[in-house]
Amino acid sequence: MNIEIITIGDELLIGQVVDTNSAWMSKQMSEAGFDVTYITSIKDRKEAIYTAIEDGFQRADILLLTGGNGPTKDDITKITLCQYFNQELVFDPQVLKNIEALFKARGVELNELTRNQAFVPNKSTVIQNKVGTAPILWFEKEGKVLISMPGVPFEMRWAMTEEVIPRLTKQFQTKQFLKQVFYTEGISESALAIHLNNFEEALPTNFELAYLPGGGVIRLRLSVKGVEHTKEIEKQAKQLKDLLGNYLLAESDDSLQQILGNQLKESGLTISVAESCTGGYIAHLLTNIAGSSAYFKGGVVSYANSAKMNLLNVNKHTLDTHGAVSKQVVEEMAQGSIEAFGTACAISVSGVAGPDGGTEEKPVGTVWICTICKDKMVSKRYTFGKSRENNKRRSAVMAMVQMLRCME
């Protein structure tokens, strides 16, 4: 079954808000056995929504809409859906009851605009939104389905997980999406493709190998649809794993921070961080994982040299002699982090994030990373690029990669 995702909102088209909904929805639907063939973003305009629905139904069997379902005047999705499906808005007391319960739990007074959320298209299937005020609306026409959901990411994710995907998989026959994901590092995408060329050429029909580079690592996704291919994908995955050899970092579809967290938890190890150029980004990534308090004990953002000395006991002579971006300093930062938090492992980072501040010896993008795991210390110099944002992201990714290698 083909799916088109339609995200609605002027804020998406002017770059004020990043559309994270589409990526998340695509991943969930693919894993449920559906094919996402189009993703469309449109303005909060009746004509744009109407046209997008008409065009979408020409291309897909299922349309998933997010956005435009709020209580304000610019939220016109519900009105447009009434027009398209030739329905009218009627008051639904059950929706109001749901809204009142939410407002009571939040200690907020219900106003007239929010009360209007209880008006729904009279022939649609209404699904109560247990985490927000806008209900999920389900329409069917000539064997095709349109589902309208809130644009707020956590509300949409609840709707998809708890209601939409279970209902769609029950209504439509789909083939299970099988996949094996491998993280690789230490090789470029083009070199990896050349290395795996013969393997790709010999893949059985309907098997796919996708390259997903980002932040200095490359994820390889081997996939096929249908449980009948279970044994074959296991066979192909083993061949791929053997071919990757030392380039293989991890076999998992989890995020890098989740993989590192799992390794720490399984090993009974704790970790702390000392960050300069990344400004706390590594700590942010690690603590995004539920249960990270079991292994993550804390971090220091030692941006200034004074912070490196006062909080991490970095020697002033070391800073004066070698500079803040150096092997010697990151090693003292990592050791200082271990002393401060009493951990078995530590990551420290110091670099020239840019876009200025570099020298001939240490140009913008120069980053030193130190990782310590028990008695093992690894320090490496990296040279990234000119983009400050990219340098921070690459530094965080490579710090986690280096930590995983350090734990081997």
N, C-alpha and C positions, 0 to 999 in steps of 0.2 A: 504494500500500500504506500503510495506516494504522499508525502506531507510537505506543505508549505507553511513556513512560519512568517507571520506578519506582525511586526512591532510598530506600535503607533505612538507618535509623540514628536512635536517640534524639537524638543530638547535633544533628541537623538540625532537629528539632521544638522543641527548647528554645532554639534560637538560638546554641548553642555553636559550631557550624560552619556557614558559609554554603554553600548548595548551588550551587557553580559548575559541577558536572558536567552538570546538566540543560541549562543555557544553551549550553554548549559542544557537547553531543551534539545538541541541537536544530538548531543551526546546521549541523553537519556532515551530519546526515541530510537536512535540507531541501535542501542543495546537491547531495546525491546523488540527489535526486528523490523522496524519501519525504515523507509528510505526518505530522508529529507532532501528534496530536490531543489527547493528555492527558499531563500530568506529575503524578505522585503521589508524595508523601513519606510514609513510614510508619515506625512503631517497629520495633525489633528484637524482634518478637514473632511466634511461629509463626502465631497466628490472623490477625494483621494481614497478614503476608506471603501466607498462603494465600488470604485473601479478596481481596487486591489482585490476585493472579494470576487468580483466577476472574473478577473484575469486569473486569480488563484484557482478557482474551480475549473478553469479550462486546463490547468496543468496538474492539479493534485486531487486526491480523494479526500484528504483531511486538511483543513485549515486551522492553525493554532494562532489565535490573536492575543496579544498582550497590550495593555495600555488603553487610555481613554475611558476608563470606567469609574473615575472619581466623581466627587460631588460638585465640582466647579463647572462653570459655563463652557470651558474649553474641552470638557470630557463629553464627547458626542458619539462615542462608539455605540452605546446602547440604542440611541435614537436612530442611527444609521442602520443598525441591524434590524430594527423594526421595519424600516422602509424597505430594506432588501428582501426580507422574508414575509412582507405584507402582514405585519402584526401590529399590535398596539400595546402601549404600556398599561399595566394594571398593578394595583397595590397587592403586595404579597405579605401577609401578616407574619409568616414564618421568617422571612428575611429581616423584618423589623425586630422580631424577637431576638434573632441572632445578633443584630447590631446593638440592641439595648444591653444584652448580656456582656458584650465586649466592652461597651462604654462604662458599664457599672464596674467591671473588673479593673478598668484603668482609672476609675475615679474621675471620669470626664463627663460633662453634661452634654446630652444629645441636642444638636441644633437641627433646624429645619432642612438645611442643605443635606446633611448626612441622612436624615430621615427619608429623603427622596431616593436614597439608594434602594429602598424597599420596593420601588416601582420596577417591574421587569416585563419583558415581552410576553404576551399572554399565552403563546403556544410553544415557548421554549421549555426545555428541561432545566429547572433551576437547582443548582448544587450549592449548598450553604458553604460559605467561606468561614472557617472556624478561626482564622487568624486575621481577618480584616472585614471591612464593611461591604465591599463590592462582591456580589455573588458571582459564581461561575455560571456562565450561560451556555447551554448545549443546543445546537440546532441541527436538524437533518433535512436534506433536500435531495430527492432523486438518488438515494443511495450514498450521498456524500455527507460529510460532517463538518461543522464549524464549531469551534469551542472558543469562547471569549473569556479571558482571564485577566486579573489585575496585572498591572505592569510593575508593581513593587516586587523586587526579586524574591524576598522571602515568602511573600504571599503566593506568587506564581509557583515557586518550588513546592510549597505545601500542596497546592492544587494539583500539580502534575503528579507528585509522588502518591498522594493519598486518594485522588479521585480519577484524574484524567487517564493516566497510563493503565491502571487496573481496568477501567471501563473499555478503553480502546482495545487492549489485548484480549479481552473477553469477547468483544463484538467482531473483531477482524482476525482472520487467520494469518499469523506471521511466523517466520522462521527465526529461531533463536540466533542471535549474533554471537559467534565465538571469536575470541581474540586472545592473543598472547602479546604482551608488551615488554620490550627490552630497552633499558637505558644504556647508551653507549657514550664514551668520552675518549678523548685523545686522538680523534680522527675527524677529518672534515666530511661534510655531507657527500661531496663529489667522490672523494677517495673511498668512502664507505660504499657508495653505489657501485663503483668499479669492483671493489672487493666482493660484493654480493651479487654481481651480474649473473653468473652461472646459476646461482641458487634461485634468483628471480625467474630466469628463463625456464627453469625446470619445475616451477610451481604448478600444481594441478589446477585444472579449470575451476574458476570461481574464487580461488585464493588470491588475496591481495597483500602486498607489502607496502606500507606507507612510511615515509620518512617525515618526522616531526621535529625539526631542529628548534632550539631555543636556549639562550643563555649560556651557550658553550657545550651543551649536551645535545644528543640526538636520540629521540625515542623512535623505536621501530615497532610498528604495529602490524602483526601478522593476523589476518582475519578471514573469515568465511561465514556464510549463513547456513544453518542447518545442523541439528544435533547429530545427524548421520556422519558428519565429518569430524567428530570428536577425536577418534583415534588418529586420523590423518593429520589433524592440526598439531596433535602432541608429537607426532613423528617429525613433522616439518619444523616445529619449534625446537626440538632437540638438535636437528641439523644446523639450524640458524645459530643456536647458542654455541655450538662447537666451532662454527665458522668465526664467530665474533671474538673468541679467545680472550685476550687481555683487554680488548676494547669494551667488554661487557662490564657495566657498573652494577646493574640490578635488573632483576626480572620482576616487574611489577607495573601496574597501571596507576599506582598511587603517585601523589606529588613527591618531589624530592625530599621535602621536609617531613612528609609522612614516613617515607622509607627510612630516613635517618632516625626519626623518633622511634620507629619499630625496632631498629637495630639497637638503639640505646636501651630500650625497655627490655628486649630479649636478653641483652648482655648484662643487665643490672647496673648499667653505668649512668652517671650524671654528667651534665654538661653546663658550661657557662660561656659567655661571649664577651669579648672586649672589642668594641667597634669604633673606628674613627670615620673613614670616608663613607661607610654605609649608613651611618647615622641611626643605628638601631633597627635597620631593615631585617637583619638576620634574626634578631630576637623576635621581631614581629612575625616572620614566617614560621619560626619554630613554635611560637605560642598560639598560632592560628589552629593548631591541631588539638582537638579535644583530648584531655588526659595528659597534656605535655608537662604538667606539674610533677609527674612521676619521675621525670628525668631532667627537666630544665630548671635550674636553680636561680638564675639571674644573669644580668649583663650590665656592662658599663659602656656608655657612649662617651668615650674620652676624646672629644673632638680637638680640644686645645692641648698643647703640650703640658700645661699646668695640671690638667685633669689626668693626663697619662702619669705624671709624677705623683700627684697627691692621692689618686684613687687606685692606681695599679702598681705603684712603686717602681715606675720606669726611672732609671738612673739619668740624672741631668747630663752627665758626661756622655752617656750613650746617645742622647738626643743631639747634643752639641757636636759630637764627632761624626755621627752617621746620618742624622736627620730623621724626622718622624717617619718618612717612608723608607724603611730599611728592614733588612732581615733581623738585625740586632734588636730593634725596637719592638717589632711584632712578637718576637720570642719573649721579651720581657713583659709585654702586655699579656700574652697568654699565660705566662707563669703567674703574673699578678692576679689574673682572673681566677685561676685555680686556688690561690691563697685566699682571695677575698670570699669565695663561695664554697670552698671545700669540695670541689668536684674532681672527678677522675679525668674528665676531658674538657678541652677548651678550644675555642676558635678566636683568633684575633685578626683584624684587618686594618691596614693603613694604606692610603693611596692618594693619588692626585685625580680627583673626580672630574675636574674641569668646569667650564670650558677653558679657563685660564689657570695660571699658577704653576704650570710645568716648566721644566728646565731642559737643557740639552741632555743632561745626564738622566733626568727623571721626567720625561714628557708626560703630558696629559694622558691618562689611561694606565699609568704605571701603578700597580697594586701589589703589595706584599701580603701574603696570607700565611699564618702559622696555625697548625693544628697539633694538639697534644692529646694522646689517648694513653693513659697510664704512663708507661715509661718511654713511649714512642713520640718523637717530635718530628714534624715535617714542615719545612718553610720553603715557600716558592714565590718567585716573582712572576707576575703576569703583565702583559701589555694588551690593553683592550682598545678603546677608541676615543673619540672626541666628545661623545655624548655623555653628559653628566648622569642622566637618568639610566642610560644603558650600562654605564660603568658601575653604578651602584647595584643594578640588577645582576650583572655578570659576576661581580665580586661575591655577592651572596650565593649565587648558584655554585660557583667554583669553590667557595669555602665549604659548602655542604658536600660537594664531590670529594674534595680533599680530605674531609673528615671521614667520609665513608671508606676511602682508600686507606686512611690511617688506621682504621679499625680492622682491616683485613688481616 
